[in-house]
Amino acid sequence: MARSTDQQTAMALLQARHQSARVRRGATLLIAILATTFTTSCSGAEKSSESTCEAAERAAYVRLEKAATRALTDVEHTFRRYSGCEDKGAAAAAVIADINLWSERRQAGSHLASMAWTKVRGSMDFRSPDGTYLARPMIATEPSAEAHVAIYFTES
């Protein structure tokens, strides 16, 4: 009889240990879930603001590239994109059209004027016929390339 009481006590202790281990595993799992949820929601908020900025710029790139393509009809060019999200923390998209055949800004100005873009008084900018976009011809002098004209297209 003493043995059965000892066995019962041992069984009760064993069950208590298993129960305690399950509770600890459950608590650890709950803490892990809460930590993951908190981390995800915090970084998710940061990502959503990044995504909003990047989404705004993605939409702007489409519009800017269409406007630049219309403005540069019959002119061989390539596009680069500028993003303000990282530098400025706000959407500030620009499309830069590189025209390697032109070496002077006035060539770009003459072409834009022929496409009904108007010079903005007191600046180097040209405004699109509908007033939605600005173009600023510049001389690009990257060390890896010969000097050429680059036109920065932005929304006004």
N, C-alpha and C positions, 0 to 999 in steps of 0.2 A: 504494500500500500504506500509506503514511503517513497518507493520508486515511482509510482504513478504520479504522486504529488510533485516529485522532483521533475518528472518528465513533463507534467502539465506546466510547471513553472518555467521550465526551459522553453517549452513551446510558446508560452505567453511572451517571454522575453524575445524570442526569435521573431514572433509576429510583430511585436512592438518595434523591433529594429527595422524590419521590412517596411512597416508603416512609416516610420521616421524617415527612412531612405526615400520612400515614394514622395513624402511631403517635401523633403529637401530637393529632390529632382523636379517636382512640380513647381516649387518656389523658384528654383534656378531657371526653369523654362519660362515661367511668368516674367521674371526679371529680364531675361533675354528678349522676350517678345516686346515688352514695354520699351526697353532700350532701343531695339530696332525700330519700333514705331516712332519713338521720339526723334531718333536720328533721321529717319526717312522724312518725317514731316518737316523738320528744320531744313535739311538740305533740299527737300522738295520745294520749299518756299523760295530758297535761293535760286534753285534751278528754274522755277517758274518765272521769276523776274528776268533771268538770263534768257529763257526761252521767249518771253514776251519781246524783249529787245531784239533778239536774233530773228524772231518771226517778223517783226516790223521791218527790219532791214532786208530780209529775204523778199518781202513783198515790194519794197522800194527798189531793190535791184532789178526786178522784172520791169517795173515802170521806167526806171532810168535807162536800162539797156535798150528798151524799145524807142525811147526818145532819142538816145544817142545814135541808134541805128538809122532812124529817120533823118537826123541832122547830118549824118555822115554818109548819105547815099552816094555811091560811086567812089568812095574813098576807102582805100585799104587801111584797116586798123585792127587792133586787138584791144580787148578789155581787161582791166584789172578791177578788183573791188576793194573799197576801203570801208572798214567797219569802225564805228565809234563806240560800240558796246563795251569793249574792253578798256579803251582809253578814256572815254568820257562817261561811261556808265549809262549812256542813253543812246538811242538810235540816231545815227548820223551817217547814213549810207551815202556813198559816192561811187560813181563808176568813172574810171579813168580810161579814156581812149588814147592809146598810143598810136601815133601816126609817124612811122619811120621815114616816109618819103618827104615830109615837111621838116624844114630846119628853122623856120621863122614863124613867130606867133602871128604875124599879119596874114600869113597864108590861111591860118585857121579862122581868123577874123573875117577875111574876105569870103571864105566858104560859108561860114555861119550866116553872114549877111545875105548871101545869095539864096540861103534856105529860109529867109524871112525872120531870122533871129535878129533882135535889135540890141545895139550896144547900150549898156546901162551907163548913164551919164556919170562921169567922175570915177569910173572903175574900169577894170579890165574884163568885167563880166558881160555876157550876152544873155538876153532873156528869150525864151522860146516864144514862138508866135502866140501861143495861148496863155503865156505868162506863168506856166506851171514850173518850168525848169530854168536853171541857170547853168551856163557853161563858162569856164574860165580857162582860156588857152595859156599854157605855160611851156617853158623850155625844160624838158627833162634831161638831166645830166647825171644819170646814174653812172657810177664808175664802170659797171660791166657793159654799158651800151654807149653807142655814139649819141651825141646830143640830137634830140628830136622833139617834136611837138607832142605834148600830152594835154588833153582837154579834160578838165574835171567837171563832170556833170553832177549836179545836186538838185534836190527839190527846193523851190523857193518858199 
